């Protein structure tokens, strides 16, 4: 890519800096090349004036000094020196954290007291060993570290947060990083091409899923990000995206009452509307299920509290009654306007989940499984690619034809879907029938 892609641009700004070099250049690209080649100091930014075509390479950026308004000037700052988070093990971390995870100040890399360092700026000029900032010159798998100012502790690791776009929160639904290889090392197929695998995951059908380039994504509620592969013999595979060590950003206060469908309900009610005690989410007795807390870390599946992990119309739980698989819970509404809506809900025939369970012919199945018996991914019901069809949400408004979830809108023997494989129009889904004792 372009050298300028590594810089953040700000128009009309000048920064005060003592350490700088002047060059004559014709454009910003040439000025960026001067910054990359700078040997008098570590070049963190450059200024370019359009009228005079003047280029100034700078040792400081806007985080380190004062700024002024300057009409004709453009400031370019190296993104790597603006980041206060690490990508992967942080070998390219160039932030300014200068204390260990226990709060001990770091020793300067150029000093020899209290510890004589093996890693110095002279020996490792490209490792960014400036001042006493945390760095990872030896590619330590535990991340950036530093020699400490405590004589009794030679070195320790630093608490550098993960960059959000390089790790995944929850099940990676919002992952927007640039990993483009699967967990076995296969290169990902670009989302906007249909070779070697034709599929229905087209950007215009999934506009909010960021299906760019050939980056790993999770557009369909899988356990983690995945991609189609460039290997004709391997249709798709999961990607190895590390889980973020920092907690996910809070989208709002966890609700203790029923708002909307109650997907953000995090209260402690653990009894169904008919009085049955709820089964603990981390157990498989008396009912086996797929909503395992470790698999879905952001769904609030704690203890045996009522929750709504799958977009049902209100919170529910599996029950401790072996004859009743699941039931809705009675959650007090957050305001009176929702009370009437909540009071009109009737218990449907089918259980909300599940990855492997449907009742009867599965016409009431409302789970989120989107994989067929042969492992093919389902085509979105609103999509006409790769297969044109008449089973649309508009024609079957009561069939809950959401996303690409398995459904049974036409009274087949079990839930099914159109597949994203152009050679296979449709298949039944990878689901099991609920046990004979399940509640009808």
C-alpha positions as CSV (number, residue, x, y, z in Angstrom):
1,X,0.0,0.0,0.0
2,X,0.9,3.7,0.0
3,X,3.4,4.9,2.6
4,X,0.9,7.5,3.7
5,X,-1.5,4.7,4.8
6,X,0.7,4.4,7.9
7,X,0.1,8.0,8.9
8,X,-2.8,10.0,10.4
9,X,-3.5,13.2,8.6
10,X,-4.6,16.5,10.2
11,X,-5.1,19.7,8.1
12,X,-4.2,23.2,9.3
13,X,-2.0,22.2,12.3
14,X,1.6,23.0,13.2
15,X,3.3,21.5,16.1
16,X,6.2,23.0,18.1
17,X,9.3,20.8,18.1
18,X,13.0,21.3,18.7
19,X,14.2,18.2,16.9
20,X,13.4,18.5,13.2
21,X,15.0,18.4,9.7
22,X,14.1,20.5,6.7
23,X,13.8,19.0,3.2
24,X,12.6,20.2,-0.2
25,X,10.1,17.8,-1.7
26,X,7.4,17.9,-4.4
27,X,4.6,16.3,-2.5
28,X,3.5,14.5,0.8
29,X,4.6,11.1,-0.5
30,X,8.2,12.3,-0.9
31,X,8.1,13.9,2.5
32,X,6.9,10.6,4.0
33,X,9.9,8.8,2.3
34,X,12.2,11.4,4.0
35,X,10.6,10.6,7.4
36,X,11.1,6.8,6.8
37,X,14.7,7.4,5.9
38,X,15.4,9.8,8.8
39,X,18.6,8.8,10.7
40,X,19.1,12.0,12.9
41,X,16.3,10.9,15.2
42,X,13.2,8.6,15.3
43,X,10.8,10.3,13.0
44,X,7.3,10.2,14.5
45,X,5.6,12.8,12.2
46,X,6.2,15.3,9.4
47,X,4.8,18.7,8.4
48,X,4.2,19.6,4.8
49,X,3.4,23.1,3.5
50,X,1.6,23.1,0.2
51,X,2.6,26.6,-1.1
52,X,6.3,26.3,-0.3
53,X,6.5,22.6,-0.8
54,X,8.5,22.5,2.4
55,X,8.9,19.2,4.4
56,X,9.8,19.0,8.1
57,X,10.5,15.6,9.6
58,X,9.8,15.6,13.4
59,X,10.9,13.7,16.4
60,X,7.6,14.6,18.3
61,X,4.0,14.2,17.5
62,X,0.9,16.0,18.8
63,X,0.7,13.8,21.9
64,X,4.2,15.0,23.0
65,X,4.1,18.7,22.4
66,X,1.9,21.8,21.8
67,X,0.0,22.5,18.5
68,X,-0.9,25.7,16.6
69,X,-3.3,26.6,13.9
70,X,-1.6,27.0,10.5
71,X,-3.7,27.3,7.4
72,X,-1.4,26.0,4.7
73,X,0.1,23.1,6.7
74,X,-0.7,19.4,6.8
75,X,0.5,17.3,9.8
76,X,1.1,13.6,9.2
77,X,1.7,11.5,12.3
78,X,2.8,7.9,12.3
79,X,-0.1,5.8,13.6
80,X,2.2,3.4,15.3
81,X,3.4,6.1,17.7
82,X,-0.2,7.2,18.5
83,X,-1.4,3.8,19.5
84,X,-1.5,3.0,23.2
85,X,-2.5,-0.6,22.6
86,X,-0.7,-3.7,21.3
87,X,-1.3,-5.9,18.3
88,X,-0.6,-9.6,18.9
89,X,2.5,-9.9,21.1
90,X,3.3,-6.2,20.6
91,X,6.7,-6.3,18.8
92,X,5.6,-3.1,17.0
93,X,4.2,-1.4,20.2
94,X,5.6,2.1,20.3
95,X,3.4,3.6,23.0
96,X,4.6,5.5,26.1
97,X,3.7,3.1,28.9
98,X,6.7,3.2,31.3
99,X,5.7,1.1,34.3
100,X,5.3,-2.6,34.9
101,X,2.0,-4.5,35.5
102,X,2.7,-4.1,39.2
103,X,3.3,-0.4,38.9
104,X,7.1,-0.3,39.2
105,X,8.7,2.4,37.0
106,X,10.8,1.0,34.1
107,X,14.6,1.5,33.9
108,X,15.8,3.4,30.8
109,X,17.0,1.1,28.1
110,X,20.3,3.1,27.7
111,X,21.1,2.9,31.4
112,X,23.0,0.1,33.3
113,X,21.7,0.7,36.8
114,X,20.2,-1.1,38.7
115,X,20.3,-3.8,36.0
116,X,22.8,-4.3,33.2
117,X,20.6,-4.8,30.1
118,X,21.1,-7.4,27.3
119,X,18.8,-5.3,25.1
120,X,20.1,-1.8,24.4
121,X,19.3,0.9,21.7
122,X,22.8,0.3,20.2
123,X,22.3,-3.5,19.8
124,X,18.7,-3.2,18.6
125,X,18.3,0.1,16.8
126,X,15.0,-0.9,15.1
127,X,13.3,-2.1,18.3
128,X,12.2,1.3,19.5
129,X,14.2,1.2,22.8
130,X,13.6,4.8,23.7
131,X,13.5,6.3,27.2
132,X,12.0,3.7,29.6
133,X,9.0,2.8,27.5
134,X,7.7,-0.8,27.5
135,X,8.9,-2.7,24.4
136,X,9.2,-6.3,23.1
137,X,12.6,-6.5,21.4
138,X,12.9,-10.3,21.8
139,X,9.4,-11.2,20.6
140,X,8.4,-12.5,24.0
141,X,5.0,-14.3,23.7
142,X,3.8,-12.6,26.8
143,X,4.1,-9.1,25.2
144,X,5.9,-5.8,26.0
145,X,8.2,-5.7,29.1
146,X,11.0,-3.6,30.6
147,X,13.9,-3.7,33.0
148,X,12.6,-2.4,36.3
149,X,14.0,0.2,38.7
150,X,13.6,-2.3,41.6
151,X,17.1,-3.9,42.2
152,X,15.3,-7.1,43.4
153,X,13.3,-7.5,40.2
154,X,15.3,-7.5,36.9
155,X,12.4,-7.3,34.5
156,X,8.6,-7.5,34.4
157,X,5.8,-7.4,31.8
158,X,3.7,-4.3,31.2
159,X,-0.1,-4.1,31.2
160,X,-0.7,-3.0,27.6
161,X,-4.3,-3.4,26.4
162,X,-5.1,-5.2,23.1
163,X,-6.0,-3.1,20.1
164,X,-9.7,-3.8,19.6
165,X,-9.4,-4.5,15.9
166,X,-6.8,-7.2,16.4
167,X,-8.7,-9.3,18.9
168,X,-12.3,-10.3,19.3
169,X,-14.8,-9.5,22.0
170,X,-17.7,-11.9,22.6
171,X,-18.0,-14.2,19.6
172,X,-16.3,-11.8,17.2
173,X,-19.5,-10.4,15.7
174,X,-17.9,-7.0,15.7
175,X,-14.3,-8.1,14.8
176,X,-13.0,-5.7,12.2
177,X,-9.3,-6.8,12.1
178,X,-7.3,-7.8,9.1
179,X,-6.5,-11.5,9.8
180,X,-7.0,-13.2,6.4
181,X,-5.8,-16.8,7.1
182,X,-7.7,-19.6,8.7
183,X,-6.6,-21.5,11.8
184,X,-4.9,-24.2,9.6
185,X,-3.0,-21.5,7.6
186,X,-5.2,-21.4,4.5
187,X,-5.6,-18.0,2.8
188,X,-9.1,-16.6,2.8
189,X,-11.1,-16.1,-0.3
190,X,-12.2,-12.5,-1.0
191,X,-15.8,-11.9,-0.1
192,X,-16.6,-10.2,-3.4
193,X,-15.5,-13.1,-5.6
194,X,-17.1,-16.4,-6.2
195,X,-14.1,-18.6,-6.8
196,X,-13.2,-21.2,-5.8
197,X,-16.4,-21.2,-3.7
198,X,-19.6,-19.6,-4.7
199,X,-21.6,-18.2,-1.8
200,X,-24.4,-15.8,-0.8
201,X,-22.4,-13.6,1.7
202,X,-22.6,-10.5,-0.5
203,X,-21.8,-7.1,0.9
204,X,-25.2,-5.6,-0.2
205,X,-27.1,-8.4,1.7
206,X,-25.0,-7.9,4.8
207,X,-24.1,-4.2,4.7
208,X,-23.3,-3.9,8.5
209,X,-21.0,-7.0,8.6
210,X,-17.9,-5.2,7.0
211,X,-17.2,-8.0,4.5
212,X,-14.1,-6.3,3.1
213,X,-11.2,-7.8,1.2
214,X,-10.7,-11.4,2.4
215,X,-10.7,-10.6,6.2
216,X,-12.1,-13.1,8.7
217,X,-15.6,-12.1,9.8
218,X,-18.6,-13.5,11.7
219,X,-21.6,-12.4,9.7
220,X,-23.9,-15.2,10.7
221,X,-23.6,-15.8,14.5
222,X,-21.0,-18.5,14.4
223,X,-18.9,-19.2,17.5
224,X,-16.0,-17.1,16.1
225,X,-14.8,-15.3,12.9
226,X,-14.3,-17.5,9.8
227,X,-13.9,-17.2,6.0
228,X,-14.2,-19.2,2.8
229,X,-10.8,-20.5,1.8
230,X,-8.8,-20.4,-1.4
231,X,-8.4,-24.1,-1.2
232,X,-11.0,-25.7,-3.6
233,X,-11.2,-28.8,-1.2
234,X,-12.0,-26.8,1.9
235,X,-15.1,-24.6,1.7
236,X,-14.7,-22.6,4.9
237,X,-12.8,-22.7,8.2
238,X,-12.6,-20.7,11.5
239,X,-9.8,-18.2,11.9
240,X,-7.5,-18.0,14.9
241,X,-8.5,-14.6,16.4
242,X,-7.2,-14.0,20.0
243,X,-9.8,-13.0,22.5
244,X,-9.3,-9.5,23.9
245,X,-8.0,-9.4,27.4
246,X,-9.8,-6.2,28.2
247,X,-13.6,-6.4,28.8
248,X,-15.9,-5.4,26.0
249,X,-17.1,-1.8,25.9
250,X,-20.3,-1.3,27.9
251,X,-23.1,-0.4,25.5
252,X,-25.4,0.7,28.3
253,X,-26.3,-0.2,31.8
254,X,-27.3,-3.9,32.2
255,X,-31.0,-3.8,32.7
256,X,-32.7,-5.1,35.8
257,X,-36.1,-4.8,34.1
258,X,-37.7,-5.7,30.8
259,X,-36.9,-3.3,28.0
260,X,-37.7,-4.3,24.5
261,X,-37.0,-8.0,24.1
262,X,-34.9,-8.1,27.2
263,X,-31.6,-9.0,25.5
264,X,-29.8,-6.7,27.9
265,X,-31.6,-8.1,31.0
266,X,-29.0,-9.0,33.7
267,X,-31.3,-9.4,36.7
268,X,-31.5,-12.4,39.0
269,X,-34.9,-13.7,38.4
270,X,-34.5,-17.5,38.1
271,X,-38.1,-18.8,38.0
272,X,-40.4,-19.3,35.0
273,X,-43.8,-17.7,34.6
274,X,-45.5,-20.9,35.7
275,X,-43.3,-21.3,38.8
276,X,-40.6,-23.8,37.6
277,X,-37.1,-23.2,38.8
278,X,-34.5,-22.5,36.0
279,X,-31.8,-25.0,35.1
280,X,-28.2,-23.6,35.4
281,X,-26.8,-22.6,32.1
282,X,-23.5,-24.5,32.6
283,X,-25.3,-27.8,33.2
284,X,-26.8,-30.3,30.8
285,X,-29.4,-31.8,33.1
286,X,-32.3,-32.4,32.9
287,X,-32.1,-30.8,29.4
288,X,-29.2,-30.9,27.0
289,X,-28.6,-27.6,25.1
290,X,-26.1,-25.5,23.2
291,X,-26.2,-22.3,25.2
292,X,-22.9,-23.0,27.1
293,X,-21.6,-19.9,28.9
294,X,-18.0,-20.3,27.8
295,X,-19.1,-20.3,24.1
296,X,-21.2,-17.2,24.5
297,X,-19.3,-14.9,26.9
298,X,-21.3,-11.8,26.3
299,X,-24.8,-13.2,26.7
300,X,-24.9,-13.0,30.5
301,X,-25.5,-16.7,31.0
302,X,-24.7,-16.7,34.7
303,X,-26.1,-19.1,37.3
304,X,-29.6,-20.0,36.3
305,X,-30.9,-16.5,35.7
306,X,-33.5,-15.8,33.0
307,X,-31.9,-14.5,29.8
308,X,-32.6,-13.8,26.2
309,X,-29.4,-14.9,24.2
310,X,-31.1,-15.6,20.9
311,X,-33.5,-12.7,20.2
312,X,-36.6,-14.3,21.5
313,X,-39.5,-12.0,22.5
314,X,-38.5,-11.9,26.1
315,X,-36.1,-13.7,28.6
316,X,-36.5,-17.4,29.2
317,X,-34.7,-20.4,30.7
318,X,-34.5,-24.2,30.6
319,X,-36.4,-25.6,33.6
320,X,-35.5,-28.1,36.2
321,X,-38.7,-30.0,35.4
322,X,-37.6,-32.9,33.1
323,X,-41.1,-32.7,31.4
324,X,-40.9,-29.0,30.5
325,X,-37.8,-28.1,28.4
326,X,-38.1,-24.3,28.7
327,X,-40.4,-21.5,29.5
328,X,-40.5,-17.7,29.5
329,X,-39.9,-15.7,32.6
330,X,-42.0,-12.9,34.1
331,X,-39.7,-9.9,34.2
332,X,-41.1,-6.5,35.4
333,X,-41.2,-4.0,32.6
334,X,-39.0,-0.9,32.8
335,X,-42.0,1.4,32.1
336,X,-45.7,1.2,31.8
337,X,-45.7,1.6,28.0
338,X,-44.0,-1.8,27.7
339,X,-46.2,-3.5,30.2
340,X,-49.1,-3.9,27.8
341,X,-46.8,-5.3,25.2
342,X,-45.2,-7.7,27.6
343,X,-48.6,-8.9,28.9
344,X,-49.8,-9.9,25.4
345,X,-47.0,-12.4,24.8
346,X,-48.1,-16.0,24.6
347,X,-45.8,-19.0,25.0
348,X,-45.2,-20.4,21.5
349,X,-45.0,-24.0,20.7
350,X,-41.3,-24.1,20.1
351,X,-38.3,-23.6,22.3
352,X,-36.1,-20.6,21.5
353,X,-32.8,-22.3,20.8
354,X,-31.3,-24.6,19.8
355,X,-28.4,-25.8,17.9
356,X,-29.6,-29.3,17.9
357,X,-33.2,-29.5,19.0
358,X,-36.6,-29.0,17.3
359,X,-40.1,-30.2,18.1
360,X,-42.5,-31.9,15.7
361,X,-41.7,-30.8,12.2
362,X,-39.8,-27.8,13.5
363,X,-42.2,-25.2,12.2
364,X,-41.9,-23.3,15.5
365,X,-38.1,-23.6,15.6
366,X,-36.6,-20.2,16.3
367,X,-32.9,-21.0,17.0
368,X,-29.9,-19.6,15.3
369,X,-28.3,-22.7,13.7
370,X,-27.3,-21.8,10.1
371,X,-25.4,-25.0,9.0
372,X,-26.8,-27.9,7.1
373,X,-26.4,-31.6,7.7
374,X,-23.4,-31.7,5.3
375,X,-21.8,-28.6,6.9
376,X,-22.8,-26.1,4.2
377,X,-23.7,-22.6,5.4
378,X,-27.2,-21.3,4.8
379,X,-28.1,-18.6,2.3
380,X,-29.9,-15.6,3.8
381,X,-33.7,-15.8,3.2
382,X,-33.8,-12.3,1.9
383,X,-31.0,-13.1,-0.6
384,X,-31.5,-14.4,-4.2
385,X,-27.9,-15.5,-4.6
386,X,-26.7,-18.1,-5.4
387,X,-30.3,-19.5,-5.5
388,X,-33.5,-17.6,-6.5
389,X,-36.5,-18.7,-4.5
390,X,-39.9,-17.6,-3.3
391,X,-39.4,-18.4,0.5
392,X,-39.0,-14.7,1.4
393,X,-39.8,-13.0,4.7
394,X,-42.5,-10.9,2.9
395,X,-44.3,-14.0,1.7
396,X,-44.0,-15.9,4.9
397,X,-44.3,-13.2,7.6
398,X,-45.0,-15.7,10.4
399,X,-42.1,-18.1,9.7
400,X,-39.4,-15.8,11.3
401,X,-37.2,-15.9,8.2
402,X,-34.4,-13.9,9.8
403,X,-30.8,-13.8,8.6
404,X,-29.8,-17.2,7.4
405,X,-31.2,-19.2,10.3
406,X,-32.7,-22.7,9.7
407,X,-36.5,-22.6,9.5
408,X,-39.4,-24.7,8.2
409,X,-41.8,-22.3,6.4
410,X,-43.4,-24.8,4.2
411,X,-44.2,-27.8,6.4
412,X,-41.2,-30.0,5.5
413,X,-40.2,-32.9,7.8
414,X,-37.7,-30.7,9.6
415,X,-36.0,-27.2,9.5
416,X,-34.0,-26.5,6.4
417,X,-32.4,-23.7,4.4
418,X,-31.1,-22.8,0.9
419,X,-27.3,-23.2,0.9
420,X,-24.5,-20.8,-0.1
421,X,-23.2,-23.6,-2.3
422,X,-24.4,-23.0,-5.9
423,X,-24.3,-26.8,-6.6
424,X,-26.7,-27.6,-3.7
425,X,-30.0,-25.7,-3.7
426,X,-31.1,-26.7,-0.2
427,X,-30.6,-29.1,2.6
428,X,-32.1,-30.0,5.9
429,X,-30.2,-28.5,8.9
430,X,-27.9,-30.0,11.4
431,X,-30.5,-30.3,14.2
432,X,-31.9,-33.0,16.4
433,X,-35.4,-33.6,17.4
434,X,-36.2,-32.8,21.1
435,X,-36.8,-35.7,23.4
436,X,-40.4,-37.1,23.5
437,X,-40.9,-35.7,26.9
438,X,-40.4,-32.1,25.9
439,X,-43.3,-29.7,26.5
440,X,-45.7,-29.4,23.6
